[in-house]
Amino acid sequence: MHDVPAAASEVRRIAGAGLAPAEPVTVASGRWPIVLSGLDFHRLTGIALTAYESGNLVLPEEQVEDLLVHHRSAMVQALSIERRLLRLIGAFYAAGVRAVVLKGTAVAHAVYPDPTMRPFGDLDLLVAASAWRTACEVLRAEGYRRDLPEPRPGFDERFGKAATHSDAEGVQVDLHRTLVLGPFGLWLDPDELLESTETFELAGRRIERLDRTGLLLNAALHAGLGSAAPLLLPLRDVAEASGHPGVDWDRLAAWAERWRVRPALARAFEIAERSLAWEPPAPAREISARPAGRAEGRAIRAYTERRRVGGMALAAMRAIPGLRAKTLYLYGLLLPSREFLRARGRPSYVARWRVPAGWVRRQLRHR
Amino acid sequence: VTQAGAIARAPSVLWRRVGAEVLLADPAGQDVERLSVPASATWLLLDRPRPMAELTRLLADELGADRDEIGDRVVALVDELRSHGWLEAVDAGSGPG
């Protein structure tokens, strides 16, 4: 067990390999199984293989073979997801829905030097709120089932971040209305993001994705807000996207200000720097250096400190403009449909209300 | 492939490099094909359409073999990849495959 911290440190060094000049990483043979499982967990087999090929990771032949086996499996999965993407893009097009590829699939093709470096396990697509219903219908017609129903009709388009749909083999498509859950996702303007797109080629077809500025925003929000302890691959995405010459830093800074996402970007840059021993570029430091407003500071704490004590829902409610919209949001949370309750394993409203009652109790205890 | 022609990757194929090997997937199919090392080297060298003679020369360099000795095997390999639809014959002046 005492090897686990050393193995974790080696996994982190591999995650940052090639970003800055450093001594090649070597892995003690006794720690290799733990390191390999760490590389799998963080989806870093492509980064590790590239590091090995460029001399930034030194491995004996048998460990290279292990790595190839694991990475082959990750790439078979990526290809199977791209197959689904091609099919779905055709179906969306036929239905008149514009779907823009986000996250893993997009950064693999647009940000990394070689898409083999960046495995992905699901598909993320952004659609305009006005196309949301049709997009859900297209997914249903293509054999995808929505994992959770929406709390109330219309909730998704107004307040939702994304809805996960799964096919018969369990492959997930996250249909996004915005980039992130909670206040930051409500403050940003997805329609403006949809005006900033480019394409990448996949099997001879042009597929629409966010442009590289949008992809950096997407990667940073995911890394900075997705979970309390982000995986290393999203942090590597932030570093790779930040280093791409296609990023318009002035536009990113303007978005950060206008959409109030600056503290989220700062958090992503800071964690990536600390975890990967990576030096953020000067414009990233400039964005991070500006002070956060009170509302933004409170919002970031909802993701980092108070996520599990109802902080996200409260912060989202604060971010929703207007009393009527706030009421609708609260109504959706407190009186969701029976179908939603059943899917969440809370068959009654009494069981449902235990959740906010628990929040209130905890809030009172915190004071 | 005529003297004026070239060999190119079929544009409608999904693929990934894993070390020295290449995985190919037909978008309409179910399986993922794992190419042999020489077939993978052929695929990777076809980052743009190349005439057979040039492909043979590059492969010989890549595999450390004599180009006269491997010529027939390269033709057989290319024919096999073409029969699966992974490669195709194009005009020598065609753009990247």
Interface residues (C-beta under 8 A of the other chain):
Chain A: L49 E53 V64 L68 H71 R72 M75 V76 A78 L79 S80 E82 R83 L86 R87 D114 P115 T116 L202 A203 G204
Chain B: P11 S12 V13 L14 W15 R16 R17 V18 G19 E21 L23 A25 P27 V32 R34
